[in-house]
Amino acid sequence: MLLCLGISAWLGSAAAADFPDVRDASYTEQNGTHVLKLSILIRAPVGKIWNLFISAEGWRSWAVPVAWVDFGVGGLVESSYDAAAVRGAPGNIKNAIVAYVPERLLVLRNIQAPPGFENAEDFARTVTVINLKAVGKGTTEVEMDGVGFLATPAFDSLLKKFRFGDSWTLEHLKRAAEHGPVDWAAEEQINRDD
């Protein structure tokens, strides 16, 4: 739910099978509301992963080619897949920082989707809860819970989109944390060739 708002241009012909390290434990609550629950193990300490979430440089290393971060409760993560984007552009993705506990928890809510994003108003009613947990020396479990998907066709469509998009997001986070920043120019070329 973090970033896949504009990701379709980047994904090319990728499929869910392209994300073998992502564990999907999604479920439906008793009231029919769906929870998108994805997780991944990353060979990096919690502090390193946390730093990738709290700065613009961190976001640019794994999530998007362009980002601005005003970190803190009430702050904002603004980003774009367009390398030429400028801060405040109407096509940017904006996620409000709802809450955080340093090196443990980050809660985001989308407040601006790109123009034409289907079901944007419904999406703004959900939140993304990111939990970080040390699970061994130098290994972190990153768990991403999308909460608030009602039992409606619009939310079902969003759930399907974000099941795929958030898997992509977690794989990119793992790759950057373990092997270094994403080369966005190369990534764009690969997706153009697909």
Backbone hydrogen bonds in HBPLUS format (Angstrom, degrees):
<---DONOR---> <-ACCEPTOR-->    atom                        ^
c    i                          cat <-CA-CA->   ^        H-A-AA   ^      H-
h    n   atom  resd res      DA  || num        DHA   H-A  angle D-A-AA Bond
n    s   type  num  typ     dist DA aas  dist angle  dist       angle   num
A0007-ILE N   A0004-CYS O   3.39 MM   3  4.55 165.3  2.41  90.7  95.0     1
A0010-TRP N   A0007-ILE O   2.74 MM   3  5.24 139.7  1.90 116.9 129.3     2
A0011-LEU N   A0007-ILE O   3.12 MM   4  6.28 135.7  2.33 151.5 163.6     3
A0014-ALA N   A0011-LEU O   3.09 MM   3  5.68 167.4  2.10 139.3 143.2     4
A0018-ASP N   A0015-ALA O   2.78 MM   3  5.46 161.0  1.82 121.8 128.5     5
A0019-PHE N   A0016-ALA O   3.09 MM   3  5.79 158.2  2.14 124.0 125.5     6
A0022-VAL N   A0019-PHE O   3.23 MM   3  5.77 163.9  2.25 117.6 122.5     7
A0023-ARG N   A0039-SER O   2.80 MM  16  5.18 169.2  1.82 154.1 157.6     8
A0039-SER N   A0023-ARG O   2.95 MM  16  5.18 142.7  2.09 140.8 150.9     9
A0025-ALA N   A0037-LYS O   2.80 MM  12  5.23 162.8  1.82 163.7 166.9    10
A0027-TYR N   A0035-VAL O   3.10 MM   8  5.49 153.5  2.17 147.7 155.8    11
A0035-VAL N   A0027-TYR O   2.86 MM   8  5.49 166.1  1.88 171.5 170.2    12
A0029-GLU N   A0033-THR O   2.74 MM   4  5.32 168.9  1.75 169.7 165.8    13
A0032-GLY N   A0029-GLU O   2.95 MM   3  5.32 162.9  1.97 118.1 121.5    14
A0034-HIS N   A0149-PHE O   2.69 MM 115  4.97 166.8  1.71 156.9 154.6    15
A0036-LEU N   A0146-GLY O   2.92 MM 110  4.70 156.3  1.98 139.9 143.4    16
A0146-GLY N   A0036-LEU O   2.66 MM 110  4.70 158.7  1.70 140.4 148.0    17
A0038-LEU N   A0144-MET O   2.95 MM 106  5.26 171.1  1.95 153.5 153.9    18
A0144-MET N   A0038-LEU O   2.72 MM 106  5.26 170.5  1.73 162.4 165.8    19
A0040-ILE N   A0142-VAL O   2.96 MM 102  5.45 142.6  2.10 141.5 153.3    20
A0142-VAL N   A0040-ILE O   2.92 MM 102  5.45 168.7  1.93 165.1 166.9    21
A0042-ILE N   A0140-THR O   2.83 MM  98  5.26 160.7  1.86 153.8 160.5    22
A0044-ALA N   A0042-ILE O   2.86 MM   2  5.60 129.4  2.12 109.1  93.4    23
A0140-THR N   A0042-ILE O   2.84 MM  98  5.26 164.1  1.86 154.6 159.1    24
A0048-LYS N   A0045-PRO O   3.08 MM   3  5.51 124.5  2.40 108.7 121.6    25
A0049-ILE N   A0045-PRO O   3.24 MM   4  6.64 161.5  2.27 154.6 159.7    26
A0050-TRP N   A0046-VAL O   2.82 MM   4  6.03 167.5  1.84 163.3 167.2    27
A0051-ASN N   A0047-GLY O   3.08 MM   4  6.22 157.9  2.13 143.5 148.6    28
A0052-LEU N   A0049-ILE O   2.99 MM   3  5.25 137.1  2.18 104.0 116.3    29
A0053-PHE N   A0050-TRP O   2.91 MM   3  5.36 151.2  1.99 112.3 121.4    30
A0059-TRP N   A0055-SER O   3.05 MM   4  6.43 163.6  2.08 153.5 156.1    31
A0060-ARG N   A0056-ALA O   2.92 MM   4  6.15 162.4  1.95 154.9 159.9    32
A0061-SER N   A0057-GLU O   3.10 MM   4  6.27 128.7  2.38 138.8 151.4    33
A0061-SER N   A0058-GLY O   3.06 MM   3  5.21 138.0  2.24 100.5 112.6    34
A0062-TRP N   A0059-TRP O   3.22 MM   3  5.70 155.3  2.29 110.1 116.7    35
A0063-ALA N   A0059-TRP O   2.72 MM   4  5.22 158.1  1.77 156.8 164.0    36
A0064-VAL N   A0059-TRP O   3.36 MM   5  6.38 154.8  2.42 133.0 138.8    37
A0182-VAL N   A0061-SER O   2.83 MM 121  5.63 156.2  1.89 137.0 143.7    38
A0080-SER N   A0066-VAL O   3.01 MM  14  5.37 146.9  2.13 148.2 146.1    39
A0068-TRP N   A0078-GLU O   2.78 MM  10  5.17 151.2  1.86 154.4 158.6    40
A0078-GLU N   A0068-TRP O   2.86 MM  10  5.17 170.8  1.87 162.1 164.4    41
A0070-ASP N   A0076-LEU O   2.84 MM   6  5.15 164.7  1.87 154.8 160.0    42
A0076-LEU N   A0070-ASP O   3.02 MM   6  5.15 132.7  2.25 123.2 135.8    43
A0075-GLY N   A0072-GLY O   2.70 MM   3  4.94 151.8  1.78 136.1 136.9    44
A0074-GLY N   A0097-ILE O   2.86 MM  23  5.39 168.9  1.87 164.4 161.6    45
A0097-ILE N   A0075-GLY O   2.97 MM  22  5.19 165.9  1.99 129.8 130.8    46
A0077-VAL N   A0095-ASN O   2.85 MM  18  5.15 158.4  1.89 151.0 158.3    47
A0095-ASN N   A0077-VAL O   2.85 MM  18  5.15 162.8  1.88 148.1 154.0    48
A0079-SER N   A0093-ILE O   2.83 MM  14  5.19 155.3  1.89 148.2 156.1    49
A0093-ILE N   A0079-SER O   2.79 MM  14  5.19 168.7  1.80 158.1 160.3    50
A0085-ALA N   A0082-ASP O   2.95 MM   3  5.39 167.5  1.97 122.7 124.8    51
A0089-ALA N   A0086-VAL O   3.16 MM   3  5.79 152.9  2.24 143.8 142.1    52
A0092-ASN N   A0089-ALA O   3.10 MM   3  5.58 168.4  2.11 119.0 122.5    53
A0094-LYS N   A0112-GLN O   2.99 MM  18  4.85 161.6  2.02 137.5 140.5    54
A0111-ILE N   A0094-LYS O   2.84 MM  17  5.61 170.7  1.85 150.6 153.8    55
A0112-GLN N   A0094-LYS O   3.24 MM  18  4.85 141.7  2.40 140.9 134.1    56
A0096-ALA N   A0109-ARG O   2.76 MM  13  5.24 153.1  1.83 162.6 153.2    57
A0109-ARG N   A0096-ALA O   3.01 MM  13  5.24 148.0  2.12 140.9 150.1    58
A0098-VAL N   A0107-VAL O   2.81 MM   9  5.31 151.0  1.89 145.9 152.7    59
A0107-VAL N   A0099-ALA O   2.87 MM   8  5.13 158.1  1.91 158.2 152.5    60
A0101-VAL N   A0105-LEU O   2.89 MM   4  4.89 153.4  1.96 130.7 133.9    61
A0104-ARG N   A0101-VAL O   2.90 MM   3  5.43 149.5  1.99 151.6 147.4    62
A0105-LEU N   A0101-VAL O   2.98 MM   4  4.89 168.7  1.99 143.0 145.5    63
A0132-LEU N   A0104-ARG O   2.85 MM  28  4.84 158.1  1.89 135.9 139.4    64
A0106-LEU N   A0130-ILE O   2.91 MM  24  5.07 145.6  2.03 142.6 151.1    65
A0130-ILE N   A0106-LEU O   2.75 MM  24  5.07 171.3  1.75 159.6 162.4    66
A0108-LEU N   A0128-THR O   2.86 MM  20  5.15 159.2  1.90 149.1 155.4    67
A0128-THR N   A0108-LEU O   2.81 MM  20  5.15 165.4  1.83 153.6 158.3    68
A0117-PHE N   A0114-PRO O   3.12 MM   3  5.73 150.5  2.21 145.6 143.9    69
A0123-PHE N   A0119-ASN O   2.96 MM   4  6.23 161.3  1.99 154.1 160.1    70
A0124-ALA N   A0120-ALA O   3.00 MM   4  6.22 149.2  2.10 147.4 154.5    71
A0125-ARG N   A0122-ASP O   2.93 MM   3  5.36 157.0  1.99 111.9 119.5    72
A0126-THR N   A0123-PHE O   3.00 MM   3  5.52 167.7  2.01 120.2 123.2    73
A0127-VAL N   A0147-VAL O   3.07 MM  20  5.47 154.3  2.14 148.2 156.2    74
A0147-VAL N   A0127-VAL O   2.94 MM  20  5.47 164.1  1.96 160.2 164.7    75
A0129-VAL N   A0145-ASP O   2.80 MM  16  5.03 166.6  1.82 149.1 153.5    76
A0145-ASP N   A0129-VAL O   2.82 MM  16  5.03 168.3  1.83 148.5 152.1    77
A0131-ASN N   A0143-GLU O   2.81 MM  12  5.08 164.0  1.84 151.8 157.3    78
A0143-GLU N   A0131-ASN O   2.91 MM  12  5.08 169.3  1.92 153.3 156.9    79
A0133-LYS N   A0141-GLU O   3.00 MM   8  5.18 146.1  2.12 142.7 151.9    80
A0141-GLU N   A0133-LYS O   2.76 MM   8  5.18 169.7  1.77 154.6 156.6    81
A0135-VAL N   A0139-THR O   3.02 MM   4  5.72 164.6  2.04 138.8 143.7    82
A0139-THR N   A0136-GLY O   3.10 MM   3  5.20 171.4  2.11 125.7 123.0    83
A0152-THR N   A0150-LEU O   3.00 MM   2  5.69 132.2  2.23 103.8  90.1    84
A0156-ASP N   A0152-THR O   2.86 MM   4  6.07 153.4  1.93 154.7 163.5    85
A0157-SER N   A0153-PRO O   2.97 MM   4  6.16 153.5  2.04 146.1 151.9    86
A0158-LEU N   A0154-ALA O   3.07 MM   4  6.39 156.8  2.13 144.6 150.9    87
A0159-LEU N   A0155-PHE O   2.80 MM   4  5.98 158.3  1.84 149.5 155.6    88
A0160-LYS N   A0156-ASP O   3.05 MM   4  6.28 159.9  2.09 147.3 151.5    89
A0161-LYS N   A0157-SER O   3.07 MM   4  6.31 163.0  2.10 148.8 153.5    90
A0162-PHE N   A0158-LEU O   2.87 MM   4  6.08 163.9  1.90 158.0 161.7    91
A0163-ARG N   A0159-LEU O   2.85 MM   4  5.92 142.3  1.99 146.2 156.1    92
A0164-PHE N   A0160-LYS O   3.44 MM   4  6.64 159.0  2.49 144.3 147.7    93
A0165-GLY N   A0161-LYS O   2.89 MM   4  6.08 172.0  1.90 148.8 151.5    94
A0166-ASP N   A0162-PHE O   2.82 MM   4  5.36 161.6  1.85 132.9 139.0    95
A0168-TRP N   A0164-PHE O   3.07 MM   4  6.42 156.4  2.13 150.8 157.2    96
A0169-THR N   A0165-GLY O   2.95 MM   4  6.22 152.6  2.02 141.7 149.7    97
A0170-LEU N   A0166-ASP O   2.93 MM   4  6.12 161.8  1.96 146.1 149.3    98
A0171-GLU N   A0167-SER O   3.00 MM   4  6.22 161.4  2.03 151.3 156.4    99
A0172-HIS N   A0168-TRP O   2.97 MM   4  6.21 155.7  2.03 149.9 156.6   100
A0173-LEU N   A0169-THR O   2.94 MM   4  6.21 153.0  2.02 148.4 156.3   101
A0174-LYS N   A0170-LEU O   2.96 MM   4  6.19 162.5  1.99 151.2 155.1   102
A0175-ARG N   A0171-GLU O   2.94 MM   4  6.14 164.0  1.97 148.7 153.2   103
A0176-ALA N   A0172-HIS O   2.99 MM   4  6.13 166.1  2.00 150.3 153.6   104
A0177-ALA N   A0173-LEU O   2.95 MM   4  6.07 164.0  1.98 152.2 157.0   105
A0178-GLU N   A0174-LYS O   2.93 MM   4  6.00 156.5  1.99 152.4 158.3   106
A0179-HIS N   A0175-ARG O   2.78 MM   4  5.56 148.5  1.88 144.5 153.3   107
A0180-GLY N   A0176-ALA O   2.90 MM   4  4.43 144.0  2.03 119.1 124.0   108
A0187-GLU N   A0183-ASP O   2.92 MM   4  6.17 157.8  1.97 153.0 160.4   109
A0188-GLU N   A0184-TRP O   2.93 MM   4  6.06 159.0  1.98 146.2 150.9   110
A0189-GLN N   A0185-ALA O   3.10 MM   4  6.32 154.4  2.17 142.7 149.6   111
A0190-ILE N   A0186-ALA O   2.94 MM   4  6.21 160.0  1.98 154.1 158.9   112
A0191-ASN N   A0187-GLU O   3.08 MM   4  6.35 163.5  2.11 150.3 154.2   113
A0192-ARG N   A0188-GLU O   2.94 MM   4  6.16 142.2  2.08 143.1 153.8   114
A0193-ASP N   A0189-GLN O   2.97 MM   4  6.22 149.6  2.06 147.5 155.4   115
A0194-ASP N   A0190-ILE O   3.13 MM   4  6.45 132.3  2.37 140.8 153.4   116
